[in-house]
Amino acid sequence: MSAPLRKIIHVDCDCFYAAIEMRDDPSLRPLPLAVGGRPETRGVIATCNYIARRYGVHSAMSSARALRLCPELVILPPDMARYRLASQQIMAIYQRYTEVIEPLSLDEAYLDVTGQPHEQGSATLMAEAIRRQIRDEVGITASAGIAPNKFLAKVASDWNKPDGQFLVRPRDIDAFVVTLPVEKIHGVGRVTAERLHRLGIRNCGDLRRWSPSDLFRHFGSFGERLLALAQGRDERPVSTDRSRKTISVEETYAQDLPDLASCLSKLPELVDRLQARLARSGSPEFKGLSVKLKFDDFTQTTVEQAGHALSMAAFGQLLRTGFARGARPVRLLGVGVKLADEHDLPRQLRLFGRDGRPLPDSQPGDPAVGGAEPTAGADC
């Protein structure tokens, strides 16, 4: 018997930070409003209300540019304590409908409601109920997408924003996907979109006309993923694993770093801060190193490699690789580590058998005394 089709809801609150500010101060509602950093400190817009968006203001835009587009723009500093409190209220609402929840941020999550009895088992009615309860109990609005997989649900949640929802039925997938711009595909950023455009690929219908081998030639293994999503296929489950994956630090500089040498000069301070943050987190094991750069045109890149120790030389090489991708002034630098999970950590040598008795002393060849690694299947 085949598994039932998944019922996935993607819920995304509308201009979340700004919505909380307008909820708590109704006088802000008729004004163009953003939450973000101060323009004089090279701050960036975190989110803005829909009035501000009419002027072209959007998240990740510099606050200075946002003010040039909309001189009347009110920019408030973020109040994370209030935002987290609202997020906890929203999470409690989700938990009334399913335990299979994958938060993406404070205001956005995937819910797998497959087989849930609520609202006669209708994912559409559950989404309506969730949105209604967020509006009534939290005082802000949310939009939702309902579909058989995560990719389609996320795209659908944008379809009727703000304060709306959209359903993609299994029989409608092909028609829904074929005209989607490539920018809507999960994992396609500006650089990849430009590469696709240069190949004459502007929507999922264009992508579907390419062979897997040709896409692999241009995009490597990501080409296979592109084709699957262009066909509306996405097998990723809603993941409830909320364990931390990375630890990083980053800095946005008041003046752009003009060249590679100036970027390299900032590395020691960043690595020291990362080391301190790791220490505060209990010095967890990690398996990878990364460097992030954001250039003065707001394009960004991240370079990663395997690593189990903070190595200035390794971070320096990653920085050189990343800088070469843009070869222009840098506004932000970051360094980080990818944390090891339980499968990456060395297994502890067993001292007792299954009957509770001590095992014999280690013999030459045991990992404990530095001999050869155990053969496959050995009980270690």
C-alpha positions in Angstrom: 0.0 0.0 0.0 1.4 3.4 -1.0 1.9 6.0 1.7 -0.8 8.7 1.8 0.0 12.1 0.2 1.4 14.5 2.7 -0.6 17.5 3.8 1.9 20.3 4.5 1.0 23.8 5.7 3.5 26.6 5.5 2.5 29.5 7.7 4.3 32.9 7.4 3.3 35.9 9.5 2.9 39.1 7.5 5.7 41.6 8.1 6.2 40.1 11.5 8.4 42.6 13.4 6.6 45.5 11.9 3.2 43.9 12.6 4.1 43.6 16.3 5.1 47.2 16.4 1.9 48.3 14.8 -0.1 46.1 17.1 1.4 47.7 20.2 1.3 51.3 18.8 -1.7 51.7 16.5 -0.5 55.2 15.6 2.1 53.5 13.4 -0.4 51.8 11.2 -0.9 54.5 8.6 2.8 55.2 8.3 5.5 53.6 6.2 7.3 51.6 8.9 10.4 49.4 9.0 12.3 47.6 11.7 16.1 47.6 11.3 19.4 49.3 12.1 20.2 53.0 12.0 21.3 54.4 8.6 24.3 56.1 10.2 25.7 52.8 11.4 25.1 51.1 8.0 22.1 49.3 9.4 19.9 47.0 7.3 16.1 46.7 7.1 14.9 43.5 8.8 11.3 43.9 7.7 8.8 46.6 6.7 5.1 47.1 6.4 3.2 47.0 3.2 3.0 50.8 3.0 6.8 51.0 2.9 6.9 48.2 0.3 5.0 50.4 -2.1 8.1 52.7 -2.2 10.4 49.8 -3.1 11.6 49.2 0.5 12.3 45.6 1.3 14.2 43.4 3.8 18.0 43.2 3.5 18.1 46.7 2.0 20.4 49.2 3.6 18.5 51.6 5.9 20.2 54.5 4.1 18.8 53.4 0.7 15.4 52.7 2.2 15.3 56.3 3.5 16.3 57.6 0.1 13.4 55.7 -1.5 11.0 56.8 1.3 12.1 59.9 3.2 9.0 59.5 5.5 10.0 56.0 6.5 9.9 55.4 10.3 12.7 53.0 11.3 12.4 51.3 14.7 15.1 49.2 16.4 14.2 45.6 16.8 12.7 44.5 20.2 13.6 40.8 20.2 12.0 40.1 23.6 8.6 41.1 22.4 9.0 39.2 19.1 10.1 36.0 20.8 7.0 36.2 23.1 4.7 36.5 20.1 6.6 33.6 18.5 6.0 31.4 21.5 2.2 32.2 21.4 2.2 31.3 17.7 4.1 28.0 18.3 1.5 27.1 20.9 -1.3 27.5 18.3 0.6 25.2 15.9 0.9 22.6 18.5 -2.9 22.3 18.8 -2.9 20.8 15.3 0.3 18.7 15.0 3.5 17.9 16.7 5.4 17.7 13.4 6.5 21.3 13.2 9.7 22.7 11.5 10.2 26.4 12.5 12.2 28.4 10.0 12.3 31.6 12.0 10.3 33.3 14.7 7.4 33.8 12.4 7.5 31.1 9.8 7.1 27.3 10.0 6.2 24.1 8.2 3.5 21.9 9.7 2.8 18.3 8.6 -0.9 17.7 9.4 -1.1 14.4 7.5 -3.7 12.2 9.2 -4.7 14.8 11.8 -8.4 14.7 12.8 -8.8 18.4 13.4 -11.3 20.3 11.2 -12.6 17.0 9.6 -9.0 16.3 8.5 -9.0 19.2 6.1 -5.6 20.9 5.8 -7.4 23.9 4.3 -9.7 24.3 7.3 -6.8 23.8 9.7 -4.9 26.6 8.0 -7.9 28.9 8.2 -8.3 28.0 11.9 -4.6 28.6 12.7 -4.6 32.0 10.9 -7.8 33.0 12.7 -6.3 32.1 16.1 -3.1 34.0 15.4 -5.2 37.0 14.5 -7.4 36.7 17.6 -4.8 35.7 20.2 -1.6 37.4 19.0 -3.2 40.4 17.2 -1.4 40.1 13.9 -2.1 38.4 10.6 -0.5 35.4 8.9 -0.7 33.8 5.4 -0.5 30.1 4.6 0.2 27.7 1.7 -1.2 24.2 1.6 0.3 21.6 -0.6 1.6 18.0 -0.8 5.2 19.1 -0.2 7.3 21.8 1.4 8.4 23.5 -1.8 4.9 24.0 -3.1 3.5 25.0 0.3 6.1 27.7 0.8 5.5 29.1 -2.7 1.7 29.0 -2.1 2.0 30.9 1.2 3.1 34.0 -0.8 0.3 33.7 -3.3 -2.4 35.6 -1.4 -0.3 37.8 1.0 -1.2 39.5 3.2 -3.7 37.7 5.4 -4.6 35.0 2.8 -4.0 31.4 1.9 -3.7 29.3 -1.2 -4.2 25.6 -1.8 -2.2 23.5 -4.4 -4.1 20.2 -4.9 -2.2 17.2 -6.2 -4.1 17.4 -9.5 -3.1 21.1 -9.9 0.7 20.7 -9.3 1.7 20.6 -13.0 -0.3 23.7 -14.0 0.8 25.6 -10.8 4.6 24.9 -11.3 5.0 25.3 -15.1 4.9 29.1 -15.1 6.8 29.7 -11.8 9.8 32.0 -12.2 13.1 30.2 -11.4 13.5 32.8 -8.5 10.8 30.9 -6.7 12.8 27.7 -6.6 14.2 26.7 -3.2 17.9 27.3 -3.2 18.0 29.7 -6.3 19.5 33.0 -5.3 20.4 36.0 -7.4 23.6 34.5 -8.8 22.0 31.2 -9.8 19.0 33.0 -11.3 21.3 35.1 -13.5 23.1 31.9 -14.7 19.7 30.3 -15.5 18.6 33.4 -17.4 21.8 33.4 -19.5 20.8 29.9 -20.5 17.3 31.0 -21.5 15.7 29.5 -18.5 13.3 31.8 -16.8 10.6 29.6 -15.4 10.0 26.0 -14.4 8.6 25.1 -17.8 11.9 26.2 -19.4 13.8 24.0 -16.9 11.7 20.9 -17.7 12.8 21.0 -21.3 16.4 20.4 -20.3 17.9 17.0 -19.8 19.3 15.9 -16.5 22.8 15.5 -18.0 22.8 19.0 -19.4 21.7 20.5 -16.1 24.4 18.5 -14.3 27.0 19.9 -16.7 26.0 23.4 -15.8 25.0 23.1 -12.1 26.5 19.9 -10.8 24.4 17.8 -8.5 22.1 20.9 -7.9 20.9 20.4 -11.4 19.1 17.3 -10.4 17.4 19.2 -7.6 16.4 22.0 -9.9 14.7 19.6 -12.3 12.8 17.8 -9.5 11.5 21.0 -8.1 10.6 22.3 -11.6 8.4 19.2 -11.8 6.8 19.9 -8.4 8.7 17.1 -6.6 10.1 17.6 -3.2 10.6 14.6 -0.8 12.0 16.5 2.1 10.1 15.7 5.3 9.0 18.3 7.8 11.9 18.0 10.3 11.3 18.4 14.0 15.0 18.3 14.8 15.7 21.7 16.3 19.3 21.0 17.4 21.7 23.7 16.6 23.7 23.2 13.4 26.2 26.0 13.3 27.8 28.7 15.5 29.1 31.8 13.9 29.9 35.5 14.4 29.8 38.3 11.9 30.5 42.0 11.6 29.1 44.7 9.4 31.7 47.4 9.0 31.0 51.2 9.1 33.4 51.5 6.1 33.7 48.9 3.3 36.8 46.8 3.5 38.4 47.8 0.1 40.6 44.8 -0.6 41.7 41.3 0.4 44.4 42.5 2.7 42.0 44.6 4.8 39.6 41.6 5.0 42.4 39.4 6.2 43.4 41.9 8.9 39.9 41.5 10.4 40.1 37.7 10.7 42.0 37.4 14.1 39.4 39.5 15.9 36.5 37.5 14.3 38.1 34.1 15.1 38.7 35.3 18.7 35.1 36.1 19.0 34.1 32.8 17.6 36.3 31.0 20.0 34.7 32.9 22.9 31.3 32.0 21.7 32.2 28.4 21.3 33.5 28.4 24.9 30.2 29.9 26.2 28.4 27.1 24.3 30.3 24.4 26.2 33.1 23.9 23.5 31.0 21.6 21.3 32.7 19.4 18.7 32.5 20.7 15.2 33.3 19.3 11.7 33.5 22.2 9.4 34.7 25.8 9.0 33.0 28.6 7.0 33.6 32.2 6.0 30.8 34.5 4.8 31.3 37.7 2.8 28.7 40.3 1.8 30.0 42.7 -0.8 29.1 46.4 -1.2 26.5 45.5 -3.8 24.8 43.2 -1.2 25.7 40.0 -3.0 27.1 37.5 -0.6 28.9 34.2 -0.7 29.8 31.5 1.9 32.8 29.2 1.6 33.1 26.0 3.6 35.5 23.1 4.2 35.9 20.3 6.7 37.8 21.1 9.9 37.9 20.1 13.5 40.0 23.0 14.9 39.9 26.8 14.6 42.8 27.3 12.1 43.7 30.9 11.1 45.4 29.5 8.0 42.2 27.6 7.0 40.0 30.6 7.6 42.4 32.7 5.6 42.3 30.4 2.6 38.5 30.3 2.7 38.4 34.1 2.8 40.7 34.3 -0.2 38.4 31.9 -2.1 35.3 33.9 -1.2 36.8 37.3 -1.9 37.9 36.1 -5.4 34.2 35.4 -6.2 33.3 39.0 -5.9 36.6 40.9 -6.1 35.0 44.1 -4.8 34.7 46.0 -1.4 33.3 44.0 1.5 30.7 45.3 3.9 30.3 42.2 6.1 32.5 39.4 7.2 31.6 36.3 9.2 33.3 33.1 10.4 31.6 30.0 11.7 31.7 26.3 12.4 29.4 23.5 11.5 28.6 21.5 14.6 29.1 17.7 14.7 26.1 15.5 15.3 26.1 12.2 17.1 27.0 10.3 14.0 30.2 12.4 13.6 31.5 11.9 17.2 33.8 9.0 18.0 32.1 6.2 19.8 33.2 5.6 23.4 35.1 2.3 24.0 32.8 -0.1 25.8 34.1 -1.2 29.3 31.2 -3.5 30.1 29.5 -6.3 28.2 25.8 -6.7 27.8 25.6 -8.8 30.9 27.1 -6.0 33.0 30.5 -7.8 33.5 33.8 -5.9 32.8 35.2 -6.8 29.4 38.8 -8.2 29.2 41.7 -5.7 29.2 42.3 -4.0 25.9 44.6 -6.0 23.6 47.0 -4.7 21.0 45.0 -3.7 18.0 42.2 -2.1 20.1 41.6 1.6 19.4 42.2 2.3 23.1 45.9 1.4 22.8 46.6 2.9 19.4 46.7 -0.2 17.3 44.9 -0.9 14.0 41.3 0.1 13.6 38.8 -2.6 14.2 37.6 -4.5 11.2 34.1 -3.9 9.8 31.5 -5.3 12.2 33.7 -5.4 15.2 32.0 -4.5 18.5 33.7 -1.3 19.7 
